[in-house]
Amino acid sequence: MSSKRTSNKSDANELWEMDKEHHLHSYTFPDSFNSGGSNYVLTKSDGIYLEDSDGNRYLDAVGGMWCTNIGLGRKEMAVAVADQIEQLSYATSFIDVTYEPAAKLAAKLAEIAPANINHVFFTTGGSTAIDSAYRLIQFYQNCRGKREKKHIISLQEAYHGTTYVAMSIGGKKSDHTPDFDFITDTIHHISCPNYYRAPKGMSESDYLDYLVDELESKILEIGSDKVAAFFAEPIMGAGGVVVPPQGYHHRTWEVCKKHDVLYVADEVVTSFGRVGHWFASEDLFGVQPDIITTAKGITSGYIPLGAMMYSDEIHNVISEEGHGRCFSVGYTYSGHPVACTAALKNIEIIERENLFENVKDVGSYFEERMKSEFVDLPIVGEVRGVKLMMCVEFVANKETRELFADEIGIGGLVSKQASKRGLFVRPIGHLNVMSPSLILTREQADTIIDTLRASIEATYEQLLQNGILATQN
Ligand SMILES: Cc1ncc(COP(=O)(O)O)c(C=O)c1O
C-alpha cells in the first residue's frame, strides 16, 4: 500500500480548494462544481479497496473505470515499472526504433488475439485507439482505391471514447448534447441491441432479425461502396452493459463481410479478462474482427496505454511494396517503454495467478446472485451483464419500464447510499454499473450484493418519503 500523503481534514480541505480553483474534472458540470464538489479525497489503494483522507475504506466494485483488473497497489508492478524507468525511461517507436518492452508486448498481443490479428499500434488509451482505428480505416480503404468508402455505422448508446471522432462514433444520447459538435455526415447510428428496451411483445429472435436487417438496410441505403466500417462493443459498457441477443455479433459480422465493410470490435472494456477471456469477440461471440481496440485492463490501470490491433489482410494492403505510403499516425507516447512494461507485468500476473479461472468461478457466482436476487426489488427493472461486468437498471414503473425523470438522478442516489456503506458502484443515469477487479473473492462478491441490496432498499424508502414514488409501486 502506498504511503499516506493526506493526513488530516485540513489537508483534505486545502486539496479541495486547489482542485476547485484549477482542476476541470472529467464529465463534470463547471457551473455547479464549485458549489457542490465531491466528498472524497482518495489517499490509498490496496487490492480491491480504496481509502479516503478520513480513513474510510471502500470496496471498489467499479474497478476504477472498468480497469483495475489485477487489483490495486501491487508491489511487483511498482518494482517492474521502477526498474524500467532506471533501465530506459523513454523511447519512441517512431520510424525505425524499437526496444524490448514494445516489441515483446506487440508479439504477446498478437499471440493472445484472434488468429487473424497480428499487428499492433500502441496508443495512449481507448479513445486514441478508436481514433487510430478510424485513421487506419481511411488509410486502408484509400490504399485499396476504395476512396468512396468513408461512412461509419455504429450503435446508439455505444461509448467509444472522448475525442471528437470517438464521441462522434459513440451514440450515447446523453453525450450528444447541442453544446458540442459531432461528425454527422458520414457517421450513422443504428439501434442499440438491448432486448429489455425492444418493442413490447416482440420475441428475442424477431428482435434479432430486426436488428440484423436494420444493419444491412443501412449499408444498402448508404451504398455498400460507401460504407467503410461498422463499430461495436462485444458487450456495451457505459451504454448500459448491454449484452446483445444471442447470435447478434456473428450475424452482423457476416453482414459486414458480405458487403465488404470492416468490422471493428471495441474491446476497451471486455478484453483482459473482464468476462473471462483475453478478448471476448472470438472466444465469447465467435467473431474474428478486422480491428480490435483495447486499453484499460491492458495495464490494469497502472499506467495509461491503449492498442489498436488489426488483421493480416489490412496489413498486406497498407504494406504493399512499391507505393512508399506512410502510416502518418503516431503519439509521442506510442509504445512507451514504461507503459509496455506495465502491460507485460500485468499479463504475467493474470497468467501466473490464473485469474480467468477466478472470473469464471467468482464471476459466474456474482452474475447468478445479481440476476436472481434483485428482481423482487420494486425499482429494479433489469439486472444484466456477464461475469464481472454487471449493471442494474432502475425503473420508476416495473410494468411499463418507465424510467425515473433525469433530475432525480436515481443511479446517483443509490451509489450515495452504497458509499455511505463502504461500497463504490458507478452511477450512469438510471444505472449502476460494476466491474470489480478479477481478484474478487466470493466473500467480497457477497459484500457487494448485500450492500447494494441494502442501498437500493434505502433509496426506495427515500423515494417514498419524498413522495417521488407511491407505496403501491
Ligand atoms: C468501450 C470503450 N471504448 C473506448 C473508451 C475510451 O477509453 P479511454 O477512456 O481510455 O480513452 C472507453 C472508456 O470507457 C470504453 O468503455
The ligand as an SDF file (V2000), in Angstrom:
LIG
                    3D

 16 16  0  0  0  0  0  0  0  0999 V2000
  -15.7990    0.6840  -24.9870 C   0  0  0  0  0  0  0  0  0  0  0  0
  -14.9180    1.8710  -24.7390 C   0  0  0  0  0  0  0  0  0  0  0  0
  -14.1850    2.3510  -25.7520 N   0  0  0  0  0  0  0  0  0  0  0  0
  -13.3540    3.4010  -25.5940 C   0  0  0  0  0  0  0  0  0  0  0  0
  -13.2440    4.0190  -24.3780 C   0  0  0  0  0  0  0  0  0  0  0  0
  -12.3150    5.1930  -24.2250 C   0  0  0  0  0  0  0  0  0  0  0  0
  -11.1950    4.8100  -23.4920 O   0  0  0  0  0  0  0  0  0  0  0  0
  -10.2990    5.9160  -22.7540 P   0  0  0  0  0  0  0  0  0  0  0  0
  -11.1320    6.4820  -21.6650 O   0  0  0  0  0  0  0  0  0  0  0  0
   -9.1140    5.1030  -22.2640 O   0  0  0  0  0  0  0  0  0  0  0  0
   -9.9030    6.9100  -23.7620 O   0  0  0  0  0  0  0  0  0  0  0  0
  -13.9840    3.5510  -23.2880 C   0  0  0  0  0  0  0  0  0  0  0  0
  -13.8770    4.1950  -21.9750 C   0  0  0  0  0  0  0  0  0  0  0  0
  -14.6210    3.9530  -21.0720 O   0  0  0  0  0  0  0  0  0  0  0  0
  -14.8510    2.4570  -23.4760 C   0  0  0  0  0  0  0  0  0  0  0  0
  -15.6040    1.9980  -22.4840 O   0  0  0  0  0  0  0  0  0  0  0  0
  1  2  1  0
  2  3  1  0
  2 15  2  0
  3  4  2  0
  4  5  1  0
  5  6  1  0
  5 12  2  0
  6  7  1  0
  7  8  1  0
  8  9  2  0
  8 10  1  0
  8 11  1  0
 12 13  1  0
 12 15  1  0
 13 14  2  0
 15 16  1  0
M  END
$$$$
